Amino acid sequence: MAVAVSTDAGPAAPVRTVSARHFVRLKLQVMGNSLRGQGWRIALFIGGALLGLWFAVSGFFLFALPGLTGDGRYAVLVGAAGGGLLVLGWLLLPLVFFGVDETLDPARFALLPLSRRTLVTGLFTAALISVPVFAVLIATFGLVLTSWSLGGWSAGLVAVVGVIAGLLLCVAASRAVTSAFATMLRSRRVRDLAAVLLAVVAALLGPLQVFGVAALREADWTRLTGMATVVGWTPLGAPWTAGIDVAQGRVWAAPLKVLITLVAIGALLAWWSRSLESAMVGAASAGKAPARRGVTGGAVAQLFPRIAGWARRDRFGALVARESRYWWRDARRRANLITIAVVGLFVPIMVNLGGAGFVTGDQDGSTRASGNSPVVVTITLVVVGVVAAVTLANQFGFDGSAYAANVVAGVPGRVELRARMTAFSLYVLPMLAVVAVALSLLLDRPGWIGLTAGSLIATYGAGLAVTGFVSVLGAYSLPETSNPFAMNSGAGMAKGLLTLLAMVVSAVAGVPMVVAAALLGDAWLWLALPVGAAYGLGAALLGAYLAGDVLDRRMPELLATVTPRR
């Protein structure tokens, strides 16, 4: 694809061919500009790189274990299972939590004369320049060591080809799925359906892991190896087991598995190309605007959604109404609400219902939960409350340059933070109530509803206080894109480290609930709800009061930080 780049009005304009290397250079330049003069961003980038290196080294030794021990019986199991989990991780984690690096926002290329092939090839190549990609590459080279140790240099070379193909498959799958999902989210009704389906599917991971752990206790490793052999003939495991097949004498299988991987990559890139183009040209139609029916109360009342209809008509109420509407309509914020729903179901089920002593048979043939203590339940619910609150760790980043309206209006920091906490809680508190009641009933402990609800509210309120400071002092900009899972390069690591910091501090703030559950015994079952509610509400209000003063002094700096750089 040739693009004419003219520097003057003369007849002979120089013509340059746009290739993948231009996209790579552009991404590196954008990354460098985003880090220039931002010491905290540089520190977060380095910290994220070191964290990625730790995961890479750990994964390398896990994949290299069959080769280091010289025992190739379970090499196929390690390659197929570990590699398959990597592919699934690249598929699901961007959807559920981390987001996708969109340093080069595809929408910015919409008006340029670039073909779909040039655009997809360039963006795909640029996507390979990231810390997660290099971490996965280092980790999976453990399979190269295993293949080389078991089958010599020929098996090692085939493993190199397989590992590189598998890495390309991971990136292509991540891009294709997130792009397609983001395009669907442009339709309001499809967004609602997709959010519910994603939450349900992701929530099933908890029960599946429970059954998986139980199965591993009495696992038939020979049968598991047979299952891994089957997975090795799918795109999930084919690239990772090609070198092991050569090492074990199945040379004919290697080219077939590489071919399966290449076909899968081609299909994913074609899918990504179609969804990418439709997202850029705005093919998705919002349809007809629904007719307004039964609107009463004047123009001001129409600005308040039903969930915030109780709010008073002043500055605080207006902020609550705006934020509650954004949390319901903004696809990026909706994706974070999905995370809360998933974790709220996943963690309690995995820990409290997955133990060996969960189900015991009584003499009358009934089943009853056992082996659970208030302390264990409280610890798991502290995790849920922390994850729910930490969603606000970059609450100003959601606004971006729109936060300038609040700065110009001179909204007091305390009012701002209290309104944002209130609007967010309108959606989160009902979720936490469902988790508290459902867990108590599943444990056959209806008397523990006060314990579960109090633990959740206390930790959630303390987490709001912590994230109030984090959101003011550690905010970062998000890309201006319709993709709700997009992340600027470096912002993904910033999000991970800031989220980790906020979670640790919030968990420490929830420790008093665990201590009380351990020391007060049955009395705490009655005291947990009122004490937890008072603790959480007091912590949230105190956090908004103190962080609001900091916000008043940092409004201009915060606006500059969350405004996306063009």
Secondary structure, DSSP 4 states (H G I P E B T S, - for coil): -EEE--SSSSS---EEE--HHHHHHHHHHHHHHHHTT-HHHHHHHHHHHHHHHHHHHHHHHHHHHHHHHT--TTHHHHHHHHHHHHHHHHHHHHHHTS-EE-SS-GGGGTTS---HHHHHHHHHHHHTSSHHHHHHHHHHHHHHHHHHHHHHHHHHHHHHHHHHHHHHHHHHHHHHHHHHHHHHTTSHHHHHHHHHHHHHHHHTHHHHHHHHHHHHHT--HHHHHHHHHHHTTSTTTHHHHHHHHHHTT-TTHHHHHHHHHHHHHHHHHHHHHHHHHHHHHT-S---PPPPP-S--SHHHHHTS-GGGTTS-SSHHHHHHHHHHHHHHH-HHHHHHHHHHHHHHHHHHHHHHSSSTTSEEE-TTS-EEE-S--HHHHHHHHHHHHHHHHHGGGGHHHHHGGGGHHHHHHT--HHHHHHHHHHHHHHHHHHHHHHHHHHHHHHTT-GGGHHHHHHHHHHHHHHHHHHHHHHHHHS------SS-TTEE-TTHHHHHHHHHHHHHHHHHHHTHHHHHHHHHSTTHHHHHHHHHHHHHHHHHHHHHHHHHHHHHHHHHHHHHHHHSPP-
